[in-house]
Amino acid sequence: MLTGNGMIRLEKRPQPSKKWTSITPFLAVLATMFVGGIMFWALGQDPIEAIRIIFWDPLFNPQFASYARPQILVKAGPLVLIALGLSLGFRANIWNIGAEGQYIIGAICGAGVGLAFYPSEGWFIFPLMVIAGALGGFLWAMIPAILKIKFNTNEILVSLMLVYVAEKILVSVSLGLMRNPEGGGFPGSRNLQYYKAASNPELISGTGMHWGVLVAIALTCLTYIMLTKHTLGFQIKTSGKSYKAARFSGTNPSFIIAICLGVSGALAGLAGLFEVSGPSGQISIDFNVGYGFTAIIVAFLGRLNPFGILLAGLLMALTYIGGELAQFMLGLPAAAIQAFQGMLLFFLLAGDILTNYRPKFTYKKRL
């Protein structure tokens, strides 16, 4: 008689599934909550309470919401700015993993311009800082761009290694060139929050809205228009599908590499400038907090779509603020919160299997 042994195999889809592309971010969030809850339980905490503190209390608990809601915008601003730039490269299969370094260099260059004019109160100082921040990030990103164009080096490794170089420069200027001469010998620059011409304060008190947040929102709209209406957006998307096809359509691959890495570096530099002149306030040894790496999660969670990135940035900012609350209220270690955030990317990439492959059930018949 015939019996059957069932097997499941993955069959390549002719085109990525739009349905699974849309729903996998939500499934990734749910899976992160579930597995994260198990991790919190293993650490001796009530998983439901931990998840509630991370996702609910910052928004709706009156005890924390008045502080937490503005901070969500503060955290989301740099994440969205960096992720928008990274998404352009990722669409073209250009992998800038060193946005953290570009963020640091942008902050150093922008703050350096502001401090060079101290104590002048000219109106032109902050605009010059914005230009310097974007230019610093752009030039730092052009190092892997030029090496890839001229020598076909791996932009992943080069951009990543440059993060460590940028961190060394950050320590050096914090202890030397940019150290506050009135700071009693402590490392770190003057606090730009107290230097009106170089500060990036809240535009509406109590909202967390500063120039960096407004620029992030504006660039979200402009990036969407560019990707959907402009020739450059078409060239970026075509390059991501096939460099050969892009060449036939008249696209210069070297130009796309330079544009994608340059723009992502400039936006990361802007994020650094807005952060150092606003919420952070000064160049210090521990200025960078990992926004450049977290933005990679934001870019993929938002499906490389500008408006998706905006929502993903707000969600990731919520986990930052909620994670800080969970550390304070439950005594959870910071590493657990970082692992919780990393799960989002893990489950999103796992879900992409269903976007690109169709599970198919087969049976082996045997006597």
N, C-alpha and C positions, 0 to 999 in steps of 0.2 A: 504494500500500500504506500501511498505517497504521503510524506509528511513535509512540513515546511519550517525552515529556520529563517526568521526575519532578520533583515539587515537594513541599516540606514546609511545612505551615502549622500554626499553633497554634490549637487549638479550645478555647474556654472550657469548663471542666468545670462541671457543674451544682453540684457541691460540691467543696471542696478535697479532694484525695486523701489519705486517712489514711496509706496506704503510703508515699507520697513525703514526707509530713510527717515520718514517723518516720526515713526513711533519709537524707534530704538533709543532716542535721548530720554524719553519718558520711562521706558523700561529700565534704562541704565540708572536713573535716579531711584526708581523703586528697588532695584536689585542692590544698590548701594545702601539704601536704608535698611534692607533686610540683613545683608551680610555685615554691615556696620553695626547693626543692633546686636548681632551675635558676638562681634568683637568687644563691644561695650559690656555685654553680659560676662564674657570671659575675663574682663578686667574688674569684675565685681560690682558693676553698676546696673541699674534698671534700664534696659534698652529703650523702653517706651519713653521714659523720662528723658533720657539722653537725646533721643531723636526730637522730642518735643522742644527741649531747650535750644537745640540747634536750628530748627526750622520754624518754630511757632513763636517762642518767647520774644525774639528780637522784633517781630512785627506786631504782635497783638497783646503781649503782657504789659500792662500799664507801668509796671515797675521798671521795665527796661526799654520800652519802645521809644520814649522821648530821646534817649541817647542813641539807641541802636539804629533807628531808621535813617538819620542823617549819615551815620557811619557807613551804612550800606552803599550810599552814593559815593562816599569818599573812597571806599575800597574798589567799587565797580569802575570808576573812572579810568585808572591806569590799566586795569585788566582789559577793558573794552578797547582802549586805544592800541595796546600792544597786540591783542588778538586780531584786530582788523588788519594790521600790517602783516602779521604772520599768515593770515588766511589767504592773502593774495599769492604769496609764495607757495603755500601748500596746494592751492588750486593748480599751479603750474608745475608741481612736483619739484619745487625748490624749497629745501628744508632748512630754514633758519632756526636753529635750536639755541642760538646765543643771544636772544633778545634781552636776557638779564644783563649781559655786558653792555649792550647798547643803551639800556636804561640807565646804567651807572654812569657811563661816559656822558650821556646827555645831561644828567643831573650835574655832573662836575663842571661841564662847559657852561651850562646856563648859570649855575651858582657863581662860577668864576667871573663871568661878565658882571653880574650884579654886585659882587663884592669889590670888583675893581673900581666901581664908581662910588663906593661908600665914602662919606656919608651923604653924597649928593641926592637930591630928591627929584631929579628930572623925570618927566613923564615918559621919556623914550627908553628908560632903563629896562622896564619889564618886557616891552616888545623885543628889544635886543636880546634879552635872556631867552625868550621863546625861540628866536632865530638860532641862537647859539646852541640851545638844547637839541633842536631838530638837526642842525648841521653836525653836531658831535655824534649823535646816534647814526646819522647817515654815513659819515666818514668811517666809523668803526665797522659798520655793516659792509662797506665797500671793500674791506680787506678780504673777506672770504669771496665776495663777488668777483673781484679782479683775479684772485688766485684760481677760481673756478673757470673763468673765461679764458685766461692765458695758459693755465697748466692743467685744467680739468681736475683740480683737487676736489675732495669731498667737502662740500659746504657744511655738512653736519658736524664733522670733526673740527674743522677750522673755527666755525662760529662758536662751538662749545668750548674749545680751548681758550678762546679769547675772553670768555667770561672770567676765567681765573686770572688772566692778565689784568682785566678791568678791576677785579677785586683788589689786586695788589696795588694798582694805581690809587684806588679809593683809600686804602690804608695809608699809603704814602702821603697823599695830600691832606688827609685828616690829621696826621701827625706833624706835617711840615708846612708846605706851601700855603694851605688854606686854614691852618689852625688859628683860632680866635686869639689875638694878642692880649685880649682882656679876659681870657677864659681861665686864668689861674693855672695854665699848663695842661689842662685837660684836652684830650684830642677832640677835634671837631671844629667846624667853622662857626662864624657868628650865626645867630638865629635870624633867618631872613623874615620870620613872622614879625619881628620888631623893627624891620627896615622897610618902611611903608612903600618906597618906590620899587622894591624887589619882592614884595610879598604877593601871595595869591590867596586872599582871604575869602570867606564865604560871601557870596553875592547877596544872598537872602539869609538873614540870621536864623540859625536853628534848622536849616534844611540840608546842610552838607554840600550845597551846590556852589562850586567854584568854577573858574575858567576851564580847568581840565575836564570837568564833567560836561560842560556845554560843548567844548570842542569834540569830545567823544561822541556826543549825540549828533552833532552836525556832520562829523566825518562818517558816521554810520549811514546817514542819508546819502551823502556824496559817494561813498563807496558802492552803495546799492545802485545808484544811477550809473556810475562808471561801469559796473559789471554787466548791467542789463542794456545800456543804451550807447555806450561808447565803444569805438573800435579796439581800444586797449583792453577792455574787458573781454572782448571776443578773442583777442590774441592770447590773453592769459589762459582762458579756458581751453582754447585749442592746443596750446603748448602742454597743458596738463594731460590731454588725451593722447597726443602723439607729436613729438618734435618733428617728425618727417612731414606729417600733415600740416603742421604750423609753417614749415619752410615753404611748402607748396602754396600756402595762402599768402605768402609774402612776409611772414613774421621772421624777424631776426632773433634767434635764440639768445644770443649774447645780450641783446637789448632787454629781453624779458628778464634774464637773470639779474642784470644791473638794476632794472626798475623794481623788481619784486624785493630784492634784498635791500636796496636803497630806501624804498618807501617804508618797509618794515622797520629798518633801523631808525629812520627819522621819526616814526610814530612812537617807537620805544623811547627814543631820546626826549620827545615831547612829554611822554608820561613821566619820565624821570624829572624833568624840569618842573612840571606842575606839582609833583610830589614834594620836591625839595623846597620849593618856594611856598608851599601850602601846608598840608598836614604834617609832614616830617619837620620842615623848618630849617634843617641844617645838613651839611655834609658831615657824616660821622662814619666811624669804622663799621657800624652795623646798619648803615642806611638801607641797603638792599634787603628785602624780605622775601624774595622769590617770586615777585610778580611776573617776571619774564618767563619762568617755567610754568607757573600756574596758568598763564595766558594760553599755553598750548592746549591745556584741557578745555579752556573756554572756547577756543577756536573750533575744536572738534565737537564739543557739546552743542555749539551753535550751528553745526553742519556747514561751516565756512560761509554761512549766509550772514550778511551784516546785521540784520534785525534779529536773527537767531543768536548771534554773538552778543548783542545788547542784552537779551534776556538771560543768556547763559552767564554773562558777567555779573548781572544782579544776583543770580542764584549762587554763584561762587562766592560773591561778596557776603551773601547771607551765611554761607557756611563758615567764612572767616569770623564774622561777628558772633554767630551762634557757637562756633568752636571755642572762642575766647570765653564766652559765658559758661560753656560746659566745663572748661578747665577751671574756672573760678568756683563754680557752684558744686561740681562733682569731683573735682580733683583729677580729672582725666589728664594724662600726659599729652604734651603738644604733639609728640610723634603719632599718637593715636588719631588725632584730628587730621594730621597730614596724610596718614594712611587712608582715612575716610575720604578725603578729597581725591586721592589718587585712585580710589576704587571707581570713581565716576569715569575716568578715562579707560580703565581696564574693562569695565562692563560695556562701555560704548564701543570699544574696538571689538569686543567679543560679539556684540550685537550686529556689527557690520558683516559678520559671516552670513547672517540671514539676508542682509541687503544684497550681497553679491552672489550668494549660493542658495539653491533651493534644496531642502531636504527631501530625499526620495526614498521611499520604502520599497525594498525588493525582497523576494523570497526565493530561497534555494529549495528546489524540490528534490527529494531523494526517496528511494524505495525503502 
